[in-house]
Amino acid sequence: MSEISKIIKVSNAPASTSKDTDAKNRRKRSILFALLAVTVAAAGGGYYRYWNLVGSRYVSTDNAYTAAEVAVVTAEIEGPVAAVNVIDSQQVKRGDVLVVIDDTDTRLALRQAQADLARAQAQVASATSDLKRSGIDLQRREALVASGSVSGDELTKVINGASNAQASLSAAHAAVALAQVHVDKAMVDLGRTTIRSPIDGVVARRQVQLGQRVQPSTPLISVVPVSEMYVDANFKEVQLKMVHPGQKVELVSDLYGHKVAFHGVVEGFNGGTGAAFALIPAQNATGNWIKVVQRLPVRIRLNADELSAHPLRVGLSMDAKVDLRSNSQQLASTSAASGSKS
C-alpha cells in the first residue's frame, strides 16, 4: 500500500467513527425518551387508578389519639382515710369499694341528729297535749258565758291561750321536720364514707394515701372506662368536605401494629380547632399573618368487641382512615327526604 493510500485511510477513519457515535447517541436518546414517555403514562395511569380507588374514597391521618370519659372520684365529706383498696392499673367494677373514710365523726353527727329528732318529737307530743287542754278549757268557758259566770276578759284570755297552743304545735312540727332533715343528712354523710367506683374500668391515677385527711371535692382516684374508649382523629380542614357522621373508619394502633385492625364509626366533630380553644389563641389580625392549615378533632366510636379483645389506654397513637363512600347512599336518601319535606 502506498503512502498516499495510508494517509487517506487514516484521514477517513475518525469521520466514520464520529458518525457511528452520533447515530448510537440518537438511538439512546430515542430509547430514553420512549422510556420516559412510558414512565409518565404509567405514573399518570397509576395516579388515576389510585385517585379512583383510594384517593377519592378515603381520607386518613396519623394525628389521632385514644380518649375516654374518665371518671374522677372525689371525696364528698371531710375526714381521715381509713382504707385504700385499689392500686394503679387495677381493674374495678361499678360498685367496688375504692376508699373508706373514717366514720367516727359522721356516726356521732348521726346520733346527735337522732337525739334532736327525738326531742322535737317530744315537743310535738307536749304541744299536742297543751292544745287539747286549752281546747277543753275553752269549751268550758264558752258554756259558762251565757250564765255570766265567766267574764269577757277571761274568755278572751282562754281563746288566746288556745291560739298560742296551736302555734306551738305548728312550731313543734316544723322542728321535727328540720330534725328529720338533719338525720337524713347525717345518714347520707355516713354512706359517703365508703367511696365506690361509679363505672367499670381501670384505676389510672390514684392520688390518695392511707391516713390522709381529705376535704370535700378532693380528687382521689381516676377510673378509665377502657371498654368505652373512643378516638379523637385530628383531620386537616381540607380533608373534611365529604366526612359525615356514620361513616366507617378503619384504625391501626402503634401498640398492636398493622396486624390488628380496629373498626369504628364517625360520631361527630368538635366545636372548634385546637388553636381556637388554646389558652392563648392565635391573633391573626396583624399584617404578619401566615395561613396555617388547621386541624379539627373528629370523634370516632370504636367497636366494643374489638376493644375487649385488644384493650387500649388513653393517649395512644392511632392511624385513622375514613371510608367516604361507606354511607353515601344513606346520606343521599336522608338529603332527599329532607328536600321532600321542605
PATORTI-468370 format. One record per residue (C-alpha): z, x, y. Coordinates in steps of 0.1 Angstrom, whole numbers, plus 5000, padded with zeros to 4 digits. Layout:
ZXY...
END
This chain:
500050005000499050135033501550195061499949915082500549655054504149755050504649725088503049375088505149265058508349385074507549215107506848885090509948875068512548775094510448495108510148315074513848365067514748215100512547905093514247865059517647885075516747625102515547385075518647425055520847365086518847055094519346925058523046995060523346815094521446515079523846505049526846535072525646255095524946045064528446115050529946035085528045705086529245615051532845705060532745495092531245205074533845235046536645255072535244955090534944765058538444865048539944765081538144435079539444375044542944485055542944255085541743955065544044025035547144185052546944225090546243865098548643735073551743945076553944095103556544345094559344555108561744815096564144735125566144485105569844485095572044265074574744055091577243775082579543535099582643745095585943555093588643735114592043635101594743635128598443575130599543235143603243295147605443585156607343785130607544095108605044135080606844095047603844155023600244265024598444164992594944304997593144625005589744715020586744634997588844384977587144064966589043744976588643374971589243094995592943014995594143354982597343484999596443785021599543845042603143705042605243705074608943695071610043335073613743375082613243275119610942985110613342845084616242855109614042685135613142415110616842355102617742325138614842075144616041875114619641865129618241755163616341475145619441355127621441355159618641155176618640905147622440865151621940785188619440515178622040365155624640375182622340235208621339955184625039865179625639865217622639635222623839395196627339385210626039335246623839055234626738875217628838925248626038785270625738475248629438405251629438445288626438215292628237945272631237955294629337945327629037565326632737525323633437755352635437995331633138285339632138385375628638465385629638835392631038875357627838715342625638955363627739245350627239145314623439095320623239445334625139585305622639425281619739575300621339915300621939895262618239805258617240105279619540335259617940215227614440295240615540635251617040695217613840605200611940845223614441125214613841055177610041085183610441415201612841545175610341455148607641645166609841955166610441915129606741885122606042195144608742395126607242295092603742405104605142735116606842785082603542725065601842975088604043255075601743255044598243365056595443275032591743365031589643095047586443185027585243374996584343725005585244095007588044245028586244465052588744565078592544555071594444625104597944505093600644715077603844625059606744585083604544555114605744285138602744075147602243835176600143515177596343595178596943945164593844035142595044125107592044125083588344065084586743885054582943925049581143635031578743855011577243554993576143415027574543735041571543705064569243945081568543995118565044135120564044275154560344205158558244315188557444025211553744075205554244005168555943665172553043445183552543305148556043335134557843005129561042875112560442805075558043095068558743305037559943665041559943955017562644215023563544565009566844735015567445105018570345054995568244954964564845074974561444914966562444844930564544544943562844284965564744024984563243694995564243485024563143225050562943245087565743035101565243075139565043305169567843455190568243315225567143645241566344005236568944275231568244405266568944065281572444055266573344415272576544495291574344645318570944465318567944655329566944595366563144565366562844465403562344815415559044985421559745245393559544985366557745075334556944795310558544835276557744615246560844415239562244305205563643965197566043915168564743675141567343535117566343535081568343345054568443535021568243394985571843334972570943424936569343754946572443834967574643764937572643994915572344274942575144234967574644365003577044465030576944415068574844655088572544785060568944865069566144635057562344625058561144265065557644125061556843765072554143575054552443395084550543155061553443065039554042725056550942695078550042365061553442225067553342325104549842175107551041845093554141845115551941905146549541635136552441385131553841475164550441425181550041085165553440975177552841085212
END
